[in-house]
Amino acid sequence: MKYWYFIVLVVFFASCKSKAVIVDTNSAKPIVTANENELTSQKVIENHYNNKSNFSTLYIRSSAKYRDENQSQNVSAEIKIKKGEKILVSIRFLGITMAKALITPNEVKYYEKINGTYFEGDYASLSEWLGTDLDFNKIQNMLVGQPIDDLTKQQYMSELTDKFYKLNAVQDKTEKTFFFELKNYLLKKQEVNQPEKERMFAVNYSDFQTFTSAILPAGLFINAVQKKGKTEISIDYNSVTFNEELSFPYSVPDGYDRIFIN
């Protein structure tokens, strides 16, 4: 159980049936009109970003499951986001806080109770360890159902399949693929593949809910494959609230040992 709490804390993905609350009936912004068979990648990207995501804070109560080749664990996860500034995640088992992480644009901090350890560091070592480049924006985007990258900053090949608009790009031996639903251009799946390093990182979004402030996934599922094994993490968003005053308390308990990720 050495690091699995931390994987949950940093990534948080799942696919589940919708349980989110405070749903309203507001729809997405108007979609750019065009013949579906003629949509360019630029139009798909524009239509996707027309979907609303306008909030200052986000508070998610969720259930999470971690599974690898050796173990499976079920916990509850409380996720607090102050947009663009910080993310606080608390992992609990039977109501007891077992781990907590504070994620900011500059660093990641976490501690976990079972081994009495804590970590403080930047994103470079985490990116190498998890097998995909990470930064604050990527983590925040993945939690709210957005592409990990700013799609306006790169050229993509577009393809219309039976179920999705597919955007694909390859750069520096890394392939990134994004799948959008045909109706509202919401992100259904994103993948990062590095064949030479035998790495694959995929996030699936099963369902979405429309709120006053944003359209959010009801849950996410992450599948990460590396030479050292396969990891799956699922999270079910049980309730969601926006724009509350949130606190972000974080302090490492006395007596914990600092660890370093190699």
ZAMARGU-4260 file (C-alpha; in steps of 0.2 Angstrom, whole numbers, plus 5000, padded with zeros to 4 digits):
<rodrens>
0) 5000/5000/5000 | 5015/5011/4999 | 5010/5024/4986 | 4992/5020/4981 | 4984/5033/4992
5) 4995/5046/4983 | 4990/5040/4966 | 4971/5042/4971 | 4975/5059/4978 | 4984/5066/4962
10) 4974/5058/4949 | 4956/5054/4954 | 4947/5047/4939 | 4932/5035/4938 | 4917/5030/4928
15) 4900/5028/4936 | 4882/5032/4935 | 4877/5049/4939 | 4874/5054/4957 | 4878/5072/4956
20) 4865/5084/4964 | 4859/5102/4962 | 4856/5098/4944 | 4848/5112/4934 | 4841/5112/4916
25) 4852/5125/4908 | 4860/5119/4892 | 4877/5121/4884 | 4881/5137/4874 | 4875/5137/4856
30) 4886/5126/4845 | 4894/5132/4830 | 4883/5126/4815 | 4891/5116/4801 | 4889/5100/4792
35) 4895/5086/4804 | 4904/5077/4790 | 4914/5093/4787 | 4919/5099/4804 | 4937/5103/4805
40) 4947/5100/4821 | 4946/5119/4824 | 4927/5119/4824 | 4927/5104/4836 | 4939/5112/4848
45) 4929/5128/4847 | 4912/5119/4850 | 4920/5110/4865 | 4926/5126/4873 | 4909/5134/4871
50) 4903/5122/4885 | 4902/5132/4901 | 4914/5131/4915 | 4913/5146/4925 | 4916/5144/4944
55) 4928/5150/4957 | 4927/5136/4969 | 4921/5118/4968 | 4917/5105/4982 | 4916/5087/4977
60) 4911/5073/4989 | 4915/5056/4981 | 4918/5038/4983 | 4934/5030/4975 | 4941/5013/4971
65) 4959/5009/4968 | 4964/4993/4960 | 4981/4986/4954 | 4988/4968/4951 | 4990/4966/4970
70) 4976/4975/4979 | 4959/4983/4978 | 4954/4997/4990 | 4938/5007/4993 | 4938/5024/5001
75) 4929/5041/5001 | 4937/5056/4994 | 4933/5074/4997 | 4940/5086/4984 | 4940/5105/4986
80) 4946/5116/4971 | 4950/5134/4971 | 4951/5137/4952 | 4968/5140/4946 | 4976/5141/4963
85) 4974/5125/4974 | 4966/5108/4976 | 4964/5099/4992 | 4960/5081/4993 | 4956/5071/5009
90) 4955/5052/5008 | 4944/5043/5022 | 4941/5026/5027 | 4927/5022/5039 | 4927/5041/5043
95) 4945/5042/5047 | 4957/5053/5037 | 4970/5041/5030 | 4978/5053/5018 | 4978/5071/5012
100) 4986/5081/4998 | 4987/5099/4994 | 4991/5103/4975 | 4996/5120/4969 | 5003/5126/4953
105) 5021/5125/4960 | 5021/5109/4971 | 5012/5094/4977 | 5011/5089/4996 | 5003/5074/5003
110) 5004/5063/5019 | 4997/5046/5022 | 4993/5038/5039 | 4997/5019/5037 | 5015/5021/5034
115) 5017/5038/5043 | 5025/5046/5028 | 5024/5063/5019 | 5030/5070/5002 | 5034/5087/4996
120) 5040/5091/4978 | 5037/5097/4961 | 5029/5089/4946 | 5045/5082/4937 | 5047/5067/4948
125) 5028/5064/4948 | 5027/5065/4929 | 5041/5052/4927 | 5033/5040/4941 | 5016/5041/4934
130) 5021/5039/4916 | 5013/5055/4909 | 5018/5074/4910 | 5008/5082/4925 | 5005/5100/4931
135) 4992/5109/4941 | 4981/5113/4926 | 4981/5095/4919 | 4975/5088/4936 | 4962/5102/4937
140) 4956/5099/4919 | 4955/5081/4921 | 4944/5082/4937 | 4932/5094/4928 | 4931/5084/4912
145) 4942/5095/4901 | 4957/5090/4890 | 4973/5089/4899 | 4981/5101/4886 | 4975/5118/4879
150) 4969/5111/4862 | 4970/5128/4854 | 4989/5128/4855 | 4992/5113/4844 | 4987/5106/4827
155) 4976/5090/4827 | 4970/5078/4814 | 4951/5076/4815 | 4940/5061/4811 | 4922/5057/4813
160) 4918/5040/4819 | 4901/5032/4822 | 4900/5039/4840 | 4913/5052/4842 | 4923/5066/4835
165) 4941/5061/4837 | 4956/5073/4837 | 4974/5066/4836 | 4992/5072/4837 | 5009/5065/4838
170) 5024/5075/4845 | 5041/5069/4852 | 5035/5051/4851 | 5020/5054/4862 | 5003/5052/4854
175) 4988/5061/4862 | 4970/5057/4857 | 4954/5066/4862 | 4936/5059/4859 | 4921/5071/4860
180) 4902/5066/4859 | 4893/5071/4843 | 4879/5081/4851 | 4887/5093/4864 | 4906/5091/4861
185) 4909/5085/4879 | 4925/5076/4881 | 4922/5057/4883 | 4939/5050/4883 | 4957/5056/4882
190) 4973/5045/4880 | 4992/5048/4881 | 5002/5034/4872 | 5021/5032/4872 | 5024/5015/4863
195) 5043/5015/4865 | 5042/5017/4883 | 5027/5005/4884 | 5016/5018/4893 | 4998/5021/4891
200) 4987/5033/4901 | 4968/5035/4898 | 4954/5044/4906 | 4936/5040/4902 | 4920/5050/4907
205) 4904/5041/4907 | 4891/5054/4910 | 4889/5073/4912 | 4878/5084/4923 | 4873/5102/4919
210) 4874/5114/4933 | 4872/5133/4934 | 4891/5136/4934 | 4898/5122/4924 | 4895/5105/4915
215) 4904/5092/4925 | 4907/5073/4923 | 4897/5062/4936 | 4913/5051/4937 | 4929/5046/4929
220) 4939/5031/4926 | 4958/5030/4924 | 4968/5016/4916 | 4987/5018/4917 | 4998/5004/4910
225) 5017/5004/4912 | 5031/4991/4912 | 5029/4989/4931 | 5010/4985/4930 | 4992/4991/4927
230) 4983/5003/4938 | 4964/5007/4938 | 4956/5021/4948 | 4938/5025/4948 | 4929/5039/4957
235) 4910/5042/4958 | 4905/5061/4961 | 4891/5059/4974 | 4888/5078/4977 | 4894/5094/4969
240) 4893/5112/4975 | 4900/5128/4968 | 4906/5145/4973 | 4906/5142/4992 | 4919/5149/5004
245) 4931/5134/5006 | 4945/5131/5018 | 4960/5121/5013 | 4968/5115/5030 | 4984/5105/5028
250) 4998/5101/5040 | 5008/5085/5042 | 5006/5076/5058 | 5021/5076/5070 | 5032/5061/5068
255) 5029/5057/5050 | 5044/5053/5039 | 5048/5062/5022 | 5049/5051/5007 | 5056/5054/4990
260) 5049/5047/4974 | 5063/5040/4962
</rodrens>
